[in-house]
Amino acid sequence: MSSQHLSKSQPEFVKGIIFFGFPLHPPGKPTIDRADHLKDVKVPMLFLQGTKDELATWSLMEQVTTRIIVSNSL
């Protein structure tokens, strides 16, 4: 919820956001749609994600972070 808020509003007091396991999708339905808003977050983001998380596989997290990097570099 915090990241969704930060995608629409960027208060000056927020210097970054840390995710302790970012749930990308419901169990058994892998997709990265829930992360679309992250491209609009303008503060630094740190993702701490387990490699065996069934709600966000490592390969999906790599896709998400790559999209963020590419969209922020344009």
All heavy atoms as a GROMACS GRO file, in nm:
protein
  586
    1MET      N    1   0.081  -0.118   0.000
    1MET     CA    2   0.000   0.000   0.000
    1MET      C    3   0.086   0.126   0.000
    1MET      O    4   0.052   0.223  -0.064
    1MET     CB    5  -0.093   0.000   0.121
    1MET     CG    6  -0.197  -0.109   0.118
    1MET     SD    7  -0.289  -0.114   0.271
    1MET     CE    8  -0.434  -0.023   0.224
    2SER      N    9   0.196   0.122   0.072
    2SER     CA   10   0.284   0.239   0.076
    2SER      C   11   0.340   0.269  -0.061
    2SER      O   12   0.349   0.386  -0.101
    2SER     CB   13   0.398   0.217   0.175
    2SER     OG   14   0.348   0.200   0.304
    3SER      N   15   0.377   0.166  -0.134
    3SER     CA   16   0.434   0.190  -0.266
    3SER      C   17   0.328   0.244  -0.362
    3SER      O   18   0.359   0.328  -0.447
    3SER     CB   19   0.497   0.062  -0.322
    3SER     OG   20   0.400  -0.040  -0.336
    4GLN      N   21   0.204   0.202  -0.348
    4GLN     CA   22   0.097   0.256  -0.432
    4GLN      C   23   0.076   0.404  -0.402
    4GLN      O   24   0.058   0.484  -0.492
    4GLN     CB   25  -0.031   0.177  -0.413
    4GLN     CG   26  -0.022   0.038  -0.471
    4GLN     CD   27  -0.145  -0.044  -0.447
    4GLN    OE1   28  -0.241   0.000  -0.384
    4GLN    NE2   29  -0.144  -0.166  -0.496
    5HIS      N   30   0.081   0.439  -0.274
    5HIS     CA   31   0.069   0.580  -0.236
    5HIS      C   32   0.186   0.660  -0.294
    5HIS      O   33   0.166   0.769  -0.349
    5HIS     CB   34   0.064   0.595  -0.085
    5HIS     CG   35   0.064   0.736  -0.039
    5HIS    ND1   36  -0.044   0.821  -0.056
    5HIS    CD2   37   0.159   0.811   0.020
    5HIS    CE1   38  -0.015   0.940  -0.009
    5HIS    NE2   39   0.108   0.936   0.040
    6LEU      N   40   0.307   0.606  -0.281
    6LEU     CA   41   0.425   0.678  -0.331
    6LEU      C   42   0.428   0.688  -0.483
    6LEU      O   43   0.497   0.772  -0.538
    6LEU     CB   44   0.552   0.611  -0.280
    6LEU     CG   45   0.580   0.629  -0.132
    6LEU    CD1   46   0.700   0.547  -0.090
    6LEU    CD2   47   0.599   0.776  -0.098
    7SER      N   48   0.355   0.603  -0.552
    7SER     CA   49   0.350   0.614  -0.698
    7SER      C   50   0.265   0.732  -0.742
    7SER      O   51   0.278   0.780  -0.854
    7SER     CB   52   0.298   0.484  -0.761
    7SER     OG   53   0.160   0.468  -0.736
    8LYS      N   54   0.179   0.780  -0.652
    8LYS     CA   55   0.090   0.892  -0.684
    8LYS      C   56   0.131   1.022  -0.616
    8LYS      O   57   0.100   1.131  -0.662
    8LYS     CB   58  -0.052   0.856  -0.645
    8LYS     CG   59  -0.112   0.743  -0.726
    8LYS     CD   60  -0.247   0.704  -0.672
    8LYS     CE   61  -0.316   0.597  -0.750
    8LYS     NZ   62  -0.246   0.475  -0.770
    9SER      N   63   0.198   1.010  -0.503
    9SER     CA   64   0.236   1.125  -0.422
    9SER      C   65   0.378   1.104  -0.370
    9SER      O   66   0.412   0.993  -0.329
    9SER     CB   67   0.138   1.138  -0.305
    9SER     OG   68   0.182   1.234  -0.213
   10GLN      N   69   0.458   1.209  -0.373
   10GLN     CA   70   0.596   1.195  -0.328
   10GLN      C   71   0.628   1.295  -0.218
   10GLN      O   72   0.688   1.399  -0.243
   10GLN     CB   73   0.692   1.210  -0.445
   10GLN     CG   74   0.694   1.089  -0.534
   10GLN     CD   75   0.669   1.122  -0.680
   10GLN    OE1   76   0.706   1.228  -0.726
   10GLN    NE2   77   0.606   1.031  -0.750
   11PRO      N   78   0.588   1.265  -0.093
   11PRO     CA   79   0.619   1.356   0.017
   11PRO      C   80   0.770   1.369   0.036
   11PRO      O   81   0.843   1.271   0.022
   11PRO     CB   82   0.554   1.290   0.139
   11PRO     CG   83   0.496   1.161   0.094
   11PRO     CD   84   0.518   1.145  -0.051
   12GLU      N   85   0.813   1.489   0.067
   12GLU     CA   86   0.957   1.515   0.081
   12GLU      C   87   1.021   1.438   0.195
   12GLU      O   88   1.140   1.409   0.190
   12GLU     CB   89   0.980   1.665   0.100
   12GLU     CG   90   0.967   1.743  -0.029
   12GLU     CD   91   1.013   1.886  -0.012
   12GLU    OE1   92   1.110   1.911   0.062
   12GLU    OE2   93   0.952   1.972  -0.076
   13PHE      N   94   0.946   1.405   0.298
   13PHE     CA   95   1.005   1.337   0.414
   13PHE      C   96   1.036   1.190   0.386
   13PHE      O   97   1.108   1.128   0.461
   13PHE     CB   98   0.916   1.351   0.537
   13PHE     CG   99   0.782   1.283   0.526
   13PHE    CD1  100   0.767   1.150   0.561
   13PHE    CD2  101   0.672   1.353   0.479
   13PHE    CE1  102   0.644   1.088   0.551
   13PHE    CE2  103   0.548   1.292   0.469
   13PHE     CZ  104   0.534   1.158   0.505
   14VAL      N  105   0.984   1.134   0.278
   14VAL     CA  106   1.011   0.994   0.244
   14VAL      C  107   1.138   0.988   0.160
   14VAL      O  108   1.143   1.045   0.052
   14VAL     CB  109   0.893   0.929   0.168
   14VAL    CG1  110   0.927   0.787   0.128
   14VAL    CG2  111   0.767   0.932   0.254
   15LYS      N  112   1.238   0.922   0.211
   15LYS     CA  113   1.368   0.916   0.143
   15LYS      C  114   1.390   0.784   0.070
   15LYS      O  115   1.483   0.770  -0.008
   15LYS     CB  116   1.482   0.938   0.243
   15LYS     CG  117   1.471   1.068   0.318
   15LYS     CD  118   1.473   1.188   0.226
   15LYS     CE  119   1.462   1.317   0.306
   15LYS     NZ  120   1.420   1.429   0.228
   16GLY      N  121   1.305   0.685   0.096
   16GLY     CA  122   1.319   0.555   0.031
   16GLY      C  123   1.217   0.459   0.090
   16GLY      O  124   1.145   0.492   0.184
   17ILE      N  125   1.210   0.341   0.030
   17ILE     CA  126   1.116   0.240   0.078
   17ILE      C  127   1.184   0.103   0.073
   17ILE      O  128   1.259   0.074  -0.022
   17ILE     CB  129   0.985   0.242  -0.003
   17ILE    CG1  130   0.881   0.147   0.056
   17ILE    CG2  131   1.007   0.216  -0.149
   17ILE    CD1  132   0.741   0.164   0.000
   18ILE      N  133   1.162   0.023   0.177
   18ILE     CA  134   1.219  -0.111   0.185
   18ILE      C  135   1.104  -0.212   0.182
   18ILE      O  136   1.006  -0.197   0.256
   18ILE     CB  137   1.302  -0.130   0.313
   18ILE    CG1  138   1.418  -0.031   0.316
   18ILE    CG2  139   1.353  -0.273   0.324
   18ILE    CD1  140   1.493  -0.028   0.448
   19PHE      N  141   1.116  -0.311   0.097
   19PHE     CA  142   1.017  -0.417   0.087
   19PHE      C  143   1.075  -0.544   0.148
   19PHE      O  144   1.176  -0.593   0.100
   19PHE     CB  145   0.981  -0.445  -0.060
   19PHE     CG  146   0.924  -0.327  -0.132
   19PHE    CD1  147   1.006  -0.244  -0.206
   19PHE    CD2  148   0.788  -0.301  -0.128
   19PHE    CE1  149   0.954  -0.136  -0.275
   19PHE    CE2  150   0.735  -0.193  -0.196
   19PHE     CZ  151   0.818  -0.109  -0.270
   20PHE      N  152   1.011  -0.596   0.250
   20PHE     CA  153   1.050  -0.724   0.309
   20PHE      C  154   0.958  -0.831   0.251
   20PHE      O  155   0.858  -0.867   0.311
   20PHE     CB  156   1.039  -0.721   0.462
   20PHE     CG  157   1.139  -0.631   0.527
   20PHE    CD1  158   1.104  -0.505   0.567
   20PHE    CD2  159   1.269  -0.675   0.547
   20PHE    CE1  160   1.197  -0.421   0.627
   20PHE    CE2  161   1.362  -0.593   0.607
   20PHE     CZ  162   1.326  -0.466   0.647
   21GLY      N  163   0.988  -0.875   0.132
   21GLY     CA  164   0.903  -0.971   0.062
   21GLY      C  165   0.790  -0.898  -0.007
   21GLY      O  166   0.696  -0.854   0.058
   22PHE      N  167   0.799  -0.880  -0.135
   22PHE     CA  168   0.695  -0.811  -0.211
   22PHE      C  169   0.608  -0.915  -0.280
   22PHE      O  170   0.654  -0.986  -0.370
   22PHE     CB  171   0.760  -0.719  -0.316
   22PHE     CG  172   0.663  -0.632  -0.389
   22PHE    CD1  173   0.620  -0.514  -0.333
   22PHE    CD2  174   0.612  -0.670  -0.513
   22PHE    CE1  175   0.529  -0.433  -0.400
   22PHE    CE2  176   0.522  -0.590  -0.580
   22PHE     CZ  177   0.480  -0.471  -0.524
   23PRO      N  178   0.481  -0.930  -0.239
   23PRO     CA  179   0.394  -1.031  -0.300
   23PRO      C  180   0.349  -0.987  -0.439
   23PRO      O  181   0.266  -0.898  -0.453
   23PRO     CB  182   0.276  -1.040  -0.203
   23PRO     CG  183   0.271  -0.905  -0.139
   23PRO     CD  184   0.413  -0.855  -0.134
   24LEU      N  185   0.404  -1.049  -0.540
   24LEU     CA  186   0.371  -1.011  -0.678
   24LEU      C  187   0.238  -1.067  -0.726
   24LEU      O  188   0.174  -1.009  -0.812
   24LEU     CB  189   0.480  -1.060  -0.774
   24LEU     CG  190   0.609  -0.983  -0.774
   24LEU    CD1  191   0.710  -1.051  -0.866
   24LEU    CD2  192   0.587  -0.841  -0.819
   25HIS      N  193   0.199  -1.181  -0.673
   25HIS     CA  194   0.080  -1.247  -0.727
   25HIS      C  195   0.017  -1.339  -0.622
   25HIS      O  196   0.081  -1.375  -0.524
   25HIS     CB  197   0.116  -1.328  -0.852
   25HIS     CG  198   0.226  -1.426  -0.829
   25HIS    ND1  199   0.207  -1.546  -0.766
   25HIS    CD2  200   0.359  -1.419  -0.858
   25HIS    CE1  201   0.323  -1.611  -0.760
   25HIS    NE2  202   0.417  -1.536  -0.814
   26PRO      N  203  -0.108  -1.376  -0.645
   26PRO     CA  204  -0.171  -1.475  -0.556
   26PRO      C  205  -0.105  -1.612  -0.573
   26PRO      O  206  -0.042  -1.637  -0.676
   26PRO     CB  207  -0.317  -1.479  -0.603
   26PRO     CG  208  -0.334  -1.373  -0.703
   26PRO     CD  209  -0.199  -1.326  -0.746
   27PRO      N  210  -0.119  -1.699  -0.476
   27PRO     CA  211  -0.058  -1.832  -0.488
   27PRO      C  212  -0.100  -1.904  -0.616
   27PRO      O  213  -0.218  -1.908  -0.650
   27PRO     CB  214  -0.112  -1.906  -0.365
   27PRO     CG  215  -0.148  -1.800  -0.268
   27PRO     CD  216  -0.192  -1.682  -0.350
   28GLY      N  217  -0.002  -1.955  -0.687
   28GLY     CA  218  -0.027  -2.035  -0.807
   28GLY      C  219  -0.064  -1.957  -0.932
   28GLY      O  220  -0.096  -2.016  -1.034
   29LYS      N  221  -0.060  -1.824  -0.927
   29LYS     CA  222  -0.096  -1.742  -1.044
   29LYS      C  223   0.015  -1.640  -1.072
   29LYS      O  224  -0.002  -1.520  -1.052
   29LYS     CB  225  -0.228  -1.670  -1.020
   29LYS     CG  226  -0.344  -1.764  -0.998
   29LYS     CD  227  -0.471  -1.687  -0.976
   29LYS     CE  228  -0.586  -1.785  -0.953
   29LYS     NZ  229  -0.711  -1.716  -0.926
   30PRO      N  230   0.131  -1.687  -1.118
   30PRO     CA  231   0.247  -1.597  -1.136
   30PRO      C  232   0.223  -1.488  -1.243
   30PRO      O  233   0.184  -1.518  -1.355
   30PRO     CB  234   0.360  -1.690  -1.178
   30PRO     CG  235   0.298  -1.819  -1.212
   30PRO     CD  236   0.162  -1.823  -1.155
   31THR      N  237   0.243  -1.366  -1.200
   31THR     CA  238   0.235  -1.249  -1.288
   31THR      C  239   0.306  -1.133  -1.219
   31THR      O  240   0.329  -1.138  -1.099
   31THR     CB  241   0.088  -1.212  -1.319
   31THR    OG1  242   0.085  -1.100  -1.407
   31THR    CG2  243   0.012  -1.179  -1.195
   32ILE      N  244   0.338  -1.030  -1.293
   32ILE     CA  245   0.402  -0.913  -1.234
   32ILE      C  246   0.313  -0.789  -1.240
   32ILE      O  247   0.358  -0.678  -1.217
   32ILE     CB  248   0.540  -0.885  -1.297
   32ILE    CG1  249   0.530  -0.859  -1.446
   32ILE    CG2  250   0.637  -0.998  -1.267
   32ILE    CD1  251   0.660  -0.815  -1.509
   33ASP      N  252   0.185  -0.809  -1.267
   33ASP     CA  253   0.092  -0.696  -1.278
   33ASP      C  254   0.086  -0.609  -1.153
   33ASP      O  255   0.070  -0.487  -1.164
   33ASP     CB  256  -0.048  -0.746  -1.311
   33ASP     CG  257  -0.055  -0.814  -1.447
   33ASP    OD1  258   0.036  -0.794  -1.529
   33ASP    OD2  259  -0.152  -0.890  -1.470
   34ARG      N  260   0.096  -0.668  -1.036
   34ARG     CA  261   0.088  -0.590  -0.911
   34ARG      C  262   0.204  -0.492  -0.896
   34ARG      O  263   0.199  -0.403  -0.812
   34ARG     CB  264   0.087  -0.683  -0.790
   34ARG     CG  265  -0.042  -0.754  -0.768
   34ARG     CD  266  -0.041  -0.827  -0.637
   34ARG     NE  267  -0.164  -0.903  -0.618
   34ARG     CZ  268  -0.185  -0.986  -0.520
   34ARG    NH1  269  -0.090  -1.007  -0.429
   34ARG    NH2  270  -0.298  -1.050  -0.510
   35ALA      N  271   0.307  -0.509  -0.976
   35ALA     CA  272   0.425  -0.422  -0.964
   35ALA      C  273   0.426  -0.309  -1.066
   35ALA      O  274   0.519  -0.229  -1.067
   35ALA     CB  275   0.551  -0.506  -0.978
   36ASP      N  276   0.324  -0.298  -1.149
   36ASP     CA  277   0.322  -0.195  -1.252
   36ASP      C  278   0.339  -0.054  -1.196
   36ASP      O  279   0.404   0.030  -1.257
   36ASP     CB  280   0.193  -0.201  -1.334
   36ASP     CG  281   0.189  -0.317  -1.431
   36ASP    OD1  282   0.297  -0.373  -1.462
   36ASP    OD2  283   0.079  -0.352  -1.477
   37HIS      N  284   0.283  -0.027  -1.081
   37HIS     CA  285   0.290   0.107  -1.023
   37HIS      C  286   0.431   0.146  -0.977
   37HIS      O  287   0.459   0.264  -0.961
   37HIS     CB  288   0.192   0.118  -0.906
   37HIS     CG  289   0.233   0.039  -0.787
   37HIS    ND1  290   0.220  -0.098  -0.779
   37HIS    CD2  291   0.292   0.077  -0.670
   37HIS    CE1  292   0.265  -0.141  -0.664
   37HIS    NE2  293   0.310  -0.036  -0.595
   38LEU      N  294   0.518   0.049  -0.958
   38LEU     CA  295   0.652   0.079  -0.905
   38LEU      C  296   0.734   0.166  -0.998
   38LEU      O  297   0.823   0.238  -0.953
   38LEU     CB  298   0.727  -0.051  -0.875
   38LEU     CG  299   0.667  -0.136  -0.763
   38LEU    CD1  300   0.744  -0.267  -0.750
   38LEU    CD2  301   0.664  -0.061  -0.632
   39LYS      N  302   0.705   0.166  -1.125
   39LYS     CA  303   0.780   0.250  -1.219
   39LYS      C  304   0.758   0.399  -1.191
   39LYS      O  305   0.839   0.482  -1.230
   39LYS     CB  306   0.745   0.216  -1.364
   39LYS     CG  307   0.604   0.250  -1.403
   39LYS     CD  308   0.573   0.204  -1.544
   39LYS     CE  309   0.434   0.235  -1.590
   39LYS     NZ  310   0.327   0.237  -1.498
   40ASP      N  311   0.650   0.432  -1.119
   40ASP     CA  312   0.619   0.571  -1.088
   40ASP      C  313   0.670   0.615  -0.951
   40ASP      O  314   0.654   0.731  -0.915
   40ASP     CB  315   0.467   0.593  -1.095
   40ASP     CG  316   0.414   0.568  -1.235
   40ASP    OD1  317   0.482   0.606  -1.332
   40ASP    OD2  318   0.304   0.511  -1.247
   41VAL      N  319   0.729   0.525  -0.876
   41VAL     CA  320   0.787   0.559  -0.744
   41VAL      C  321   0.923   0.624  -0.770
   41VAL      O  322   1.008   0.567  -0.838
   41VAL     CB  323   0.801   0.434  -0.654
   41VAL    CG1  324   0.870   0.469  -0.524
   41VAL    CG2  325   0.663   0.373  -0.628
   42LYS      N  326   0.943   0.742  -0.716
   42LYS     CA  327   1.065   0.819  -0.745
   42LYS      C  328   1.170   0.814  -0.636
   42LYS      O  329   1.276   0.872  -0.650
   42LYS     CB  330   1.028   0.965  -0.774
   42LYS     CG  331   0.934   0.981  -0.891
   42LYS     CD  332   0.989   0.919  -1.017
   42LYS     CE  333   0.891   0.932  -1.132
   42LYS     NZ  334   0.914   0.837  -1.238
   43VAL      N  335   1.143   0.746  -0.525
   43VAL     CA  336   1.243   0.732  -0.419
   43VAL      C  337   1.314   0.598  -0.436
   43VAL      O  338   1.261   0.507  -0.500
   43VAL     CB  339   1.179   0.742  -0.278
   43VAL    CG1  340   1.120   0.880  -0.255
   43VAL    CG2  341   1.076   0.634  -0.256
   44PRO      N  342   1.435   0.584  -0.382
   44PRO     CA  343   1.504   0.455  -0.390
   44PRO      C  344   1.424   0.343  -0.326
   44PRO      O  345   1.354   0.364  -0.226
   44PRO     CB  346   1.635   0.481  -0.312
   44PRO     CG  347   1.654   0.628  -0.317
   44PRO     CD  348   1.516   0.687  -0.316
   45MET      N  349   1.432   0.225  -0.387
   45MET     CA  350   1.361   0.108  -0.336
   45MET      C  351   1.460  -0.005  -0.313
   45MET      O  352   1.547  -0.028  -0.396
   45MET     CB  353   1.256   0.062  -0.438
   45MET     CG  354   1.143   0.160  -0.457
   45MET     SD  355   1.024   0.106  -0.582
   45MET     CE  356   1.098   0.178  -0.729
   46LEU      N  357   1.444  -0.074  -0.200
   46LEU     CA  358   1.526  -0.189  -0.167
   46LEU      C  359   1.433  -0.309  -0.150
   46LEU      O  360   1.338  -0.303  -0.071
   46LEU     CB  361   1.605  -0.166  -0.038
   46LEU     CG  362   1.685  -0.284   0.017
   46LEU    CD1  363   1.796  -0.324  -0.080
   46LEU    CD2  364   1.741  -0.250   0.154
   47PHE      N  365   1.458  -0.415  -0.226
   47PHE     CA  366   1.377  -0.535  -0.218
   47PHE      C  367   1.456  -0.644  -0.147
   47PHE      O  368   1.565  -0.680  -0.192
   47PHE     CB  369   1.339  -0.586  -0.359
   47PHE     CG  370   1.248  -0.493  -0.433
   47PHE    CD1  371   1.299  -0.390  -0.511
   47PHE    CD2  372   1.110  -0.509  -0.425
   47PHE    CE1  373   1.216  -0.305  -0.580
   47PHE    CE2  374   1.025  -0.424  -0.494
   47PHE     CZ  375   1.078  -0.322  -0.572
   48LEU      N  376   1.403  -0.695  -0.037
   48LEU     CA  377   1.462  -0.807   0.034
   48LEU      C  378   1.367  -0.924   0.011
   48LEU      O  379   1.257  -0.928   0.066
   48LEU     CB  380   1.476  -0.776   0.183
   48LEU     CG  381   1.561  -0.653   0.214
   48LEU    CD1  382   1.556  -0.620   0.362
   48LEU    CD2  383   1.703  -0.673   0.168
   49GLN      N  384   1.407  -1.014  -0.075
   49GLN     CA  385   1.318  -1.120  -0.123
   49GLN      C  386   1.386  -1.255  -0.110
   49GLN      O  387   1.501  -1.270  -0.150
   49GLN     CB  388   1.284  -1.092  -0.270
   49GLN     CG  389   1.167  -1.166  -0.323
   49GLN     CD  390   1.035  -1.107  -0.276
   49GLN    OE1  391   1.023  -0.990  -0.248
   49GLN    NE2  392   0.936  -1.191  -0.264
   50GLY      N  393   1.315  -1.352  -0.059
   50GLY     CA  394   1.368  -1.488  -0.051
   50GLY      C  395   1.368  -1.556  -0.187
   50GLY      O  396   1.283  -1.528  -0.271
   51THR      N  397   1.462  -1.643  -0.208
   51THR     CA  398   1.471  -1.712  -0.337
   51THR      C  399   1.368  -1.823  -0.352
   51THR      O  400   1.347  -1.874  -0.461
   51THR     CB  401   1.611  -1.772  -0.357
   51THR    OG1  402   1.639  -1.862  -0.249
   51THR    CG2  403   1.717  -1.663  -0.365
   52LYS      N  404   1.301  -1.858  -0.244
   52LYS     CA  405   1.200  -1.965  -0.249
   52LYS      C  406   1.059  -1.912  -0.223
   52LYS      O  407   0.968  -1.989  -0.196
   52LYS     CB  408   1.235  -2.074  -0.149
   52LYS     CG  409   1.366  -2.143  -0.181
   52LYS     CD  410   1.398  -2.248  -0.080
   52LYS     CE  411   1.533  -2.310  -0.114
   52LYS     NZ  412   1.571  -2.411  -0.018
   53ASP      N  413   1.040  -1.784  -0.233
   53ASP     CA  414   0.910  -1.722  -0.209
   53ASP      C  415   0.813  -1.761  -0.321
   53ASP      O  416   0.837  -1.731  -0.437
   53ASP     CB  417   0.925  -1.570  -0.203
   53ASP     CG  418   0.799  -1.499  -0.159
   53ASP    OD1  419   0.689  -1.557  -0.169
   53ASP    OD2  420   0.812  -1.383  -0.117
   54GLU      N  421   0.706  -1.828  -0.286
   54GLU     CA  422   0.610  -1.874  -0.387
   54GLU      C  423   0.516  -1.764  -0.436
   54GLU      O  424   0.439  -1.785  -0.529
   54GLU     CB  425   0.532  -1.992  -0.332
   54GLU     CG  426   0.621  -2.113  -0.311
   54GLU     CD  427   0.544  -2.235  -0.265
   54GLU    OE1  428   0.420  -2.236  -0.276
   54GLU    OE2  429   0.609  -2.330  -0.220
   55LEU      N  430   0.521  -1.647  -0.374
   55LEU     CA  431   0.439  -1.535  -0.418
   55LEU      C  432   0.518  -1.435  -0.502
   55LEU      O  433   0.463  -1.334  -0.546
   55LEU     CB  434   0.377  -1.462  -0.298
   55LEU     CG  435   0.289  -1.549  -0.209
   55LEU    CD1  436   0.234  -1.467  -0.093
   55LEU    CD2  437   0.176  -1.613  -0.288
   56ALA      N  438   0.646  -1.466  -0.522
   56ALA     CA  439   0.731  -1.379  -0.604
   56ALA      C  440   0.861  -1.454  -0.631
   56ALA      O  441   0.957  -1.441  -0.556
   56ALA     CB  442   0.758  -1.247  -0.535
   57THR      N  443   0.864  -1.530  -0.738
   57THR     CA  444   0.986  -1.605  -0.769
   57THR      C  445   1.099  -1.508  -0.805
   57THR      O  446   1.076  -1.394  -0.843
   57THR     CB  447   0.963  -1.702  -0.886
   57THR    OG1  448   0.929  -1.626  -1.002
   57THR    CG2  449   0.854  -1.802  -0.854
   58TRP      N  450   1.219  -1.558  -0.792
   58TRP     CA  451   1.336  -1.474  -0.819
   58TRP      C  452   1.335  -1.422  -0.962
   58TRP      O  453   1.363  -1.304  -0.986
   58TRP     CB  454   1.463  -1.555  -0.792
   58TRP     CG  455   1.584  -1.468  -0.792
   58TRP    CD1  456   1.678  -1.459  -0.890
   58TRP    CD2  457   1.622  -1.375  -0.691
   58TRP    NE1  458   1.773  -1.366  -0.856
   58TRP    CE2  459   1.741  -1.313  -0.733
   58TRP    CE3  460   1.567  -1.339  -0.569
   58TRP    CZ2  461   1.805  -1.217  -0.658
   58TRP    CZ3  462   1.631  -1.243  -0.494
   58TRP    CH2  463   1.749  -1.184  -0.539
   59SER      N  464   1.298  -1.504  -1.058
   59SER     CA  465   1.297  -1.459  -1.198
   59SER      C  466   1.194  -1.349  -1.221
   59SER      O  467   1.219  -1.254  -1.296
   59SER     CB  468   1.271  -1.576  -1.293
   59SER     OG  469   1.144  -1.633  -1.270
   60LEU      N  470   1.080  -1.356  -1.152
   60LEU     CA  471   0.981  -1.249  -1.164
   60LEU      C  472   1.032  -1.120  -1.101
   60LEU      O  473   1.011  -1.011  -1.154
   60LEU     CB  474   0.848  -1.290  -1.101
   60LEU     CG  475   0.768  -1.396  -1.174
   60LEU    CD1  476   0.641  -1.430  -1.096
   60LEU    CD2  477   0.733  -1.353  -1.315
   61MET      N  478   1.099  -1.132  -0.986
   61MET     CA  479   1.156  -1.012  -0.922
   61MET      C  480   1.261  -0.947  -1.010
   61MET      O  481   1.270  -0.825  -1.017
   61MET     CB  482   1.214  -1.047  -0.785
   61MET     CG  483   1.110  -1.077  -0.679
   61MET     SD  484   0.986  -0.947  -0.658
   61MET     CE  485   1.085  -0.810  -0.603
   62GLU      N  486   1.339  -1.028  -1.080
   62GLU     CA  487   1.437  -0.973  -1.173
   62GLU      C  488   1.368  -0.895  -1.284
   62GLU      O  489   1.414  -0.789  -1.325
   62GLU     CB  490   1.524  -1.084  -1.231
   62GLU     CG  491   1.625  -1.138  -1.133
   62GLU     CD  492   1.710  -1.249  -1.191
   62GLU    OE1  493   1.656  -1.334  -1.266
   62GLU    OE2  494   1.830  -1.251  -1.160
   63GLN      N  495   1.257  -0.947  -1.335
   63GLN     CA  496   1.180  -0.876  -1.438
   63GLN      C  497   1.130  -0.742  -1.387
   63GLN      O  498   1.139  -0.640  -1.456
   63GLN     CB  499   1.062  -0.960  -1.485
   63GLN     CG  500   1.097  -1.079  -1.568
   63GLN     CD  501   0.972  -1.157  -1.606
   63GLN    OE1  502   0.869  -1.101  -1.639
   63GLN    NE2  503   0.981  -1.289  -1.598
   64VAL      N  504   1.077  -0.742  -1.266
   64VAL     CA  505   1.024  -0.620  -1.207
   64VAL      C  506   1.134  -0.516  -1.189
   64VAL      O  507   1.118  -0.401  -1.229
   64VAL     CB  508   0.956  -0.650  -1.071
   64VAL    CG1  509   0.927  -0.523  -0.994
   64VAL    CG2  510   0.829  -0.730  -1.093
   65THR      N  511   1.244  -0.555  -1.129
   65THR     CA  512   1.351  -0.458  -1.103
   65THR      C  513   1.413  -0.407  -1.233
   65THR      O  514   1.448  -0.291  -1.243
   65THR     CB  515   1.458  -0.516  -1.009
   65THR    OG1  516   1.507  -0.639  -1.062
   65THR    CG2  517   1.401  -0.540  -0.871
   66THR      N  518   1.423  -0.492  -1.334
   66THR     CA  519   1.474  -0.448  -1.464
   66THR      C  520   1.380  -0.344  -1.524
   66THR      O  521   1.425  -0.243  -1.577
   66THR     CB  522   1.491  -0.567  -1.558
   66THR    OG1  523   1.584  -0.659  -1.502
   66THR    CG2  524   1.539  -0.523  -1.695
   67ARG      N  525   1.250  -0.367  -1.516
   67ARG     CA  526   1.152  -0.270  -1.569
   67ARG      C  527   1.164  -0.136  -1.498
   67ARG      O  528   1.153  -0.031  -1.560
   67ARG     CB  529   1.010  -0.323  -1.550
   67ARG     CG  530   0.970  -0.427  -1.647
   67ARG     CD  531   0.833  -0.474  -1.612
   67ARG     NE  532   0.751  -0.488  -1.730
   67ARG     CZ  533   0.625  -0.524  -1.728
   67ARG    NH1  534   0.566  -0.546  -1.612
   67ARG    NH2  535   0.558  -0.537  -1.838
   68ILE      N  536   1.184  -0.139  -1.366
   68ILE     CA  537   1.197  -0.016  -1.290
   68ILE      C  538   1.320   0.061  -1.335
   68ILE      O  539   1.316   0.181  -1.359
   68ILE     CB  540   1.205  -0.046  -1.139
   68ILE    CG1  541   1.072  -0.102  -1.089
   68ILE    CG2  542   1.242   0.080  -1.060
   68ILE    CD1  543   1.079  -0.159  -0.949
   69ILE      N  544   1.431  -0.009  -1.348
   69ILE     CA  545   1.557   0.055  -1.390
   69ILE      C  546   1.541   0.115  -1.529
   69ILE      O  547   1.579   0.231  -1.552
   69ILE     CB  548   1.673  -0.046  -1.387
   69ILE    CG1  549   1.704  -0.084  -1.242
   69ILE    CG2  550   1.797   0.010  -1.456
   69ILE    CD1  551   1.795  -0.204  -1.227
   70VAL      N  552   1.483   0.042  -1.621
   70VAL     CA  553   1.467   0.091  -1.758
   70VAL      C  554   1.373   0.211  -1.761
   70VAL      O  555   1.402   0.313  -1.825
   70VAL     CB  556   1.414  -0.023  -1.850
   70VAL    CG1  557   1.372   0.032  -1.984
   70VAL    CG2  558   1.521  -0.130  -1.867
   71SER      N  559   1.260   0.204  -1.692
   71SER     CA  560   1.164   0.316  -1.697
   71SER      C  561   1.220   0.440  -1.630
   71SER      O  562   1.191   0.551  -1.671
   71SER     CB  563   1.031   0.276  -1.633
   71SER     OG  564   1.042   0.259  -1.496
   72ASN      N  565   1.302   0.425  -1.526
   72ASN     CA  566   1.361   0.541  -1.459
   72ASN      C  567   1.478   0.601  -1.535
   72ASN      O  568   1.517   0.713  -1.509
   72ASN     CB  569   1.404   0.505  -1.317
   72ASN     CG  570   1.285   0.491  -1.224
   72ASN    OD1  571   1.179   0.547  -1.249
   72ASN    ND2  572   1.301   0.416  -1.119
   73SER      N  573   1.534   0.527  -1.629
   73SER     CA  574   1.647   0.580  -1.705
   73SER      C  575   1.602   0.652  -1.832
   73SER      O  576   1.683   0.712  -1.900
   73SER     CB  577   1.745   0.467  -1.741
   73SER     OG  578   1.684   0.376  -1.829
   74LEU      N  579   1.473   0.646  -1.863
   74LEU     CA  580   1.423   0.714  -1.984
   74LEU      C  581   1.401   0.860  -1.962
   74LEU      O  582   1.385   0.914  -1.864
   74LEU     CB  583   1.291   0.649  -2.028
   74LEU     CG  584   1.303   0.501  -2.069
   74LEU    CD1  585   1.164   0.446  -2.101
   74LEU    CD2  586   1.392   0.484  -2.189
   0.00000   0.00000   0.00000
